């Protein structure tokens, strides 16, 4: 390796000079050292309960080469089959999970509203008590599951999954108990009427299912399969988790294309065409499973779910055209969405920070009490505010024959009769509150319902729900922000639509259309998604004609929101100490080079043959996760032969199969394949892995030696010391690296690779190509 030879020029008198090789990761922003200076903490395997980088790079050591040499074409076909079969299982599992969550939420909500409306015929106070206790019981079950069984199930999970796909692993986020806690916790929190949604948790649920399938089950619960043993590595697990994220969005919104684009735009940092096919296949399977399940429910097998449903708001029969004059109020909706979204991000960040640093440090009892208080506040406001509103006479049934007003008790729809003195009246505020969030949004999006809501009721709901969404997010329950964002946006969007109807006096203007644009604008202003969100909104509304308008408000809202702060998930990830490498490097990096990024950085290294006691002492004295390994040539020159990971050293120390009594290189290539396999060196998903404290060695074993050469990565990525830090950053992020060697400027070139070398499969083909011979050979 020429770069290693160049690096050896800095080694003098048998001593590895600290300037010879530096790990660029150790000084990049959000790294182990720099993160501590910035207030982050990224512990290593010895630092329990913290974050850790993932090993996405292929370590081409001797066990890896031996494993590849044993593979034949039939085995390669088997690997391809298992990958697609895994995608199939992820789609089926996520689709069924989404179906189960929706059945449970809709039925709990149906039972709650049916009991409440039955009792308020006799006493509104007794009805309120039933309503409040029903919500409190569901919310308590959710927070109890999270605090006592699956702490990693709290929140939406998207910031953690985004960090995972960016190269940072948070212990516990992909465990089986996290999956169970996410599913049942979401049922309790959403069914309990809190101002949050189940869409973010469904993305986390899909990621958990994908990770469990990739590792063949859960070893803790003795569910394991040898079929998937070749996928027990960070690289393949990353691909499966990406499929799971897309499946979660597809299951939540019944938007398979939107799920693919969400995974591409929002959560992944690395993408390739082969992965695109599998992600698309997974999302398609989810759509098939969900539609088949809903077809079964239409036969009356699912209780209240057959009349409620997934978040799918068909407004294809609404406004068919728009005029040039309407573009101005639509642009105003985009500005409002950007402003309210940015304020929402900032307020949730402040409150979440206070919770994490002050409130939640007082224990699980405080977390439970907090969620119960939020549930009580939500129940009081959602039941009490409609009592203060006057009822409105139903529309003229001759003019609107398709309208059913008031709606029959125990059914879903518009025009709820709540606290009304006459049968032909409805309470417009109760129409929003006494529905599940999905059905409330369907009411706000509905066409041919002009003047259904008063401006006063919409303003009241907007202020109240905005407040509740801010204080609810960050509590110790599974929570998503998609549906609350749609609720908030559709409310002020409908307000603008009412203004347009009044000012322009056009009969073909639909308030529901403006509600849809408002929902898109708030999500764009808060989450800062564009392409994926645009496709999701089109898929869930079944109205392609509104695509240009959705694009307009998304672009405006995102531009306005970016002026004030970052996206919702990026801000929350930063709060959790997840060091995301963003898509673009920071501006100051353009004026720095790689050498400046790792100045004064001491590098711990190993000789090729090292005493076991020295390895143990090195691992105990520092927390580095990668170590250069050096060797001496016959002419006395010292060279770097590669990089060995901390996890590999711990496995070698634990197995003890490679200990030897004499300090000489060993020729173990034949025996190595029988002693080790690639799967010996992988860490289980969301596990802290081995620690040096888990290794127990006798004094005699401490005096033995190890030849590290078979376990090193002989071809780590290397950059010259004068490379700009911007280039290093892009290389690091785009390839998903964990370490980069920084070496002195090369003194000689042994060759140059061009496009022709990469396109040519064989030497004969290379000679026949018409590309000009620009390659340089020494």
Secondary structure, 3 states (H helix, E strand, C coil): CHHHHHHHHHCECCECCCCCCEEHHHCCCCCHHHHHHCCCCCCCCCCCCCEEECCCCCCCCHHHHHHHHHCCHHHHHHHHHHHHHHHHHHHHHHHHHHHHHHHHHHHHHHHHHHHHHHHHCCCHHHHHHHHHHHHHHHHHHHHHHHHHCCHHHCECCHHHHHHHHHCEEECCCCCHHHHHHHHHHHHHHHHCCCCCECHHHHHHHHHHHHHHHHCCCECCCCECCHHHHHHCCHHHHHHHHHHHHHHHHHHHHCCHHHHHHHHHHHHCCCCCHHHHHHHHHHHHHHHHHHHHHHHHHHHHHCHHHHCCCCCCCCCCCCCCCCCCCHHHHHHHHHHHHHHHHHHHHHHHHHHHHHHHHHHHHHCHHHHHHHHHHHHHHHHHHHHHHHHCCCCEECCCCCCCCCCCCCCCCCCCCCCCCCCCCCCCEECHHHHHHCCCHHHHHHHHHCCCCCCCCCHHHHHHHHHHHHHHHHHHCCCCCECECHHHHHHHHHHHHHHHHHHHHHHHCCCCCCHHHHHHHHHHHHHHHHHCCCHHHHHHHHHHHCCHHHHHHHHHHHHHHHHHHHHHCCCHHHHHHHHCCCCCCCCCCCHHHHHCEHHHHCCCCCCCEEECEEEHHHHHHHHHHCCCCEEEEEEECCCCCEEEEEEEEHHHHHHHHHHCCCEECCCCCCCCHHHHHHHCCHHHHCCCCCCCCCCHHHCCCCHHHHCCEEECHHHCECCCCEEECCCEHHHHHHHHHHCCCCCCEEECCCCCCCECCCHHHHHCCCHHHHHHCCCCCCCCEC
